Amino acid sequence: MASSRRNRSRSKRRAIYCPEHGTYLDSVSQKYPLYTTQAEHLQQRGLSRLRSLTVIAGYGTVPLTGEWLEAFWCDHCQTTRWYHVHKTAANQYTVETAPETLWMQASGVILPTGNPTVSEFTRRQARQTQYQGIKDFRRIG
């Protein structure tokens, strides 16, 4: 009897479904929390103009609770996509494809376009699987 009671108290799977197909989405990454440094983002989420300006002035960076970026696998499309997940209620979520602008508001995420401060040489070296030796260090001109 004790084991059946224990099973009933387990939490259910997160009800996150593909916005295109309505099929259950399987998570394939960790959650990347979102934050903002702009009062406009807080206003879009229901705060008044004065209140959002005050919060940003006081804290500088504000975490957006109940929102994050996460990668999911859709069994119908057979692809992995990044989604902006918004928790609306207990075990209820809305998902939409993550726009590129939202990546700048995520904490701990590697940009899909790569780090803009890294040179093309460094990117090429990181992609190589074999050591090429001195060939990449040729003198030009």
N, C-alpha and C positions, 0 to 999 in steps of 0.2 A: 504493500500500500504506500509506503514512503516514497518509492521511486515514481509512482504515478502522480503523486502530489507535486513532486519536484519537476516533472515534465510539464505540468500545467502552468507553472510559474515562469517558464522560460519565455524570453521575449520573442516576438514574431520577426520574420524577415522584414527588412525595410521595404515598403511598398513603393518602389521606384520603377516606373515603366517607360518604355521608349515612346517619345512624343510622336514618332512617325507610325509605328506599327502596333503600339499598345502591348508589346510583349515585355515580360519581366527583364530588367537589366541586371547583370551581374557586375559587381564592383571589381575593378582590376587595379586600383591604386588606393593610396591613402587619401584622406580628406585634406584639402589645402584651404585653410580658413582665409576669409577675406577681411580686409580692413579698408578704411578710407581716410584721406587727409583733406577732403573737400566737403564743404557744407552742402553743396548741391546734391551729393549722393545721399546725405541724411534727409534732405528735403524730399527726394524721390521716394524715400521709405516712410514718409509720414510726419517728420518733425517740422515744426514751424521754422520759418527763416531765421528769426531771432534766436530760437533755441539751438538750431544747428550751428549757427555762427558762434554762439557761446561755447558749445561743446567742443568744436574744433579749436577755438582759441585757447580753451583750458587744457585740453589733452593733446592736441596736435594730431595724433593718430588714434582712430577709434575702430575697434573690432566690430564687424557686422555679424551679430549673433544670428544663428539659424541659416547662414549662407556659406557656401563653400564651393570649390571646384573639385571635381572627381571624375576619373575615367571609368567608363562602363563598357561592357561587352554586350552587344545586341545579338542574340542568337538568330534572329530573322535576317538581319543584314550581313552577319558574319564579320562585323567590324568593331573596332574600339573607337569611341569618341569621347571627347571631354565635354562635360556638362556643368552648367551653373545650377547647383541644387539649392532650393529654398525650402526649408521646413515650415509648413503652414500650420500643422497641428500634430498631435501625437500620432506617429506612424503615417503621416500624410506629407507628401512632398510634391513640389512642382519642379520640372527640369526643362532647361532649354540649352541649346548648343552654346557653349561658352564663347562670347565674342573676344577678339584679341585684346580689346581695351581692358577687359576684366582681369587679364593675366597680370597687369601692372598692380592690381590691388590684392593679389594673393601673396600669402606668406610662405616662403620656403619652396617656391616653384621654379623650375627651370623653364625659361621661355621656349616655346616651340620653335621660334625663329633663331634661337641661339643667343648667346650673350653679345650685345653690340660692342662691348669693349674688348672682345677677343679678336685677334688678327686672323686673317684668312690662313696664314701659315700655321698658326696654332691649331685651328680647326682641322686642317688637312692632316697634321701630325697626329691628332687625336683619333682620326678616323682610320689611320693605317693600322693594319694588323701585323705587318712584318717590318723589321728594322731595315731601312734603306741605306743607312750609313751616311757617307759624306755627299751623296748625290743631291740632297736637298740644300746643301750649303754651297752651291756653285757660285762663283763670282760672276757678277753681271757687269758687262761693259768694259 
